[in-house]
Every structure is written in structure tokens, then in C-alpha cells.
Amino acid sequence: MKVRQNPSVKLPHQAEVEGKLLRLLLGTSHPIATLAAYTELAEYMKLTLEQTRAIYPNTGRSAWEYLVRQAKRRLKDEGWLYCPKVGLWALTKVGVREAQLRERAPTLTAEELGL
């Protein structure tokens, strides 16, 4: 499921968030808590305060947290991420392998290719 962008604030594309989330989880030796994931991922991606605090007008919820949850859901659906306990995220063995492959041969987005 793709996330609709809040027109007032530009957020990264979901695919970019998924890739950065894989890298973030690869760099941790233990499962990461949900709230820590939101914060650490935002710092890792160098988001502005405005981006992390953007609210969807129709729901009143955080656009950033929704985007991260959708990225998490996709990684989980792919079998790369699991939740050992409620509120904790970790990579599966397949997820570790995927993250390591991406580290060795990162894929470029259409924007980065100038398309």
C-alpha cells in the first residue's frame, strides 16, 4: 500500500523509508522499539522537525509515523522483519541477508537516476 503524501509537507518515498529501515535494523544488535524506530529513522534520514510533526488533516495522525508503519508492514509482508514482542521490531535471517545485499549493491531511485 502506497502512502498518500500530505500536500503541505514533502516526505520521503516509502521505498526509501523501507531501505533505510532495513539498514537501521541491520545496525542494531537487538530489537528496536516502535517509538525509537520513528525517532532514529528520522534522524538517520535527516528529516526536519516539520516533516516529523506533519499531521494528516483528515485523520489528525502523524504522517511520518504512518509512513514508517506502512514501510514496516511491507518489510514484514516480505518476510524481512518480525516482531518478537508487541512494540519491538527486528530483522529475520532473510531480512539480514536482504539488508546486506542492499548495502553491497544499493539500488538507485528513479529520482536519483534523473528519470
Secondary structure, 3 states (H helix, E strand, C coil): CCCCCCCCCCCCCHHHHHHHHHHHHHCCCCCEEHHHHHHHHHHHCCCCHHHHCCECCCCCCEHHHHHHHHHHHHHHHCCCEECCCCCEEEECHHHHHHHHHHHHCCCCCHHHHCC
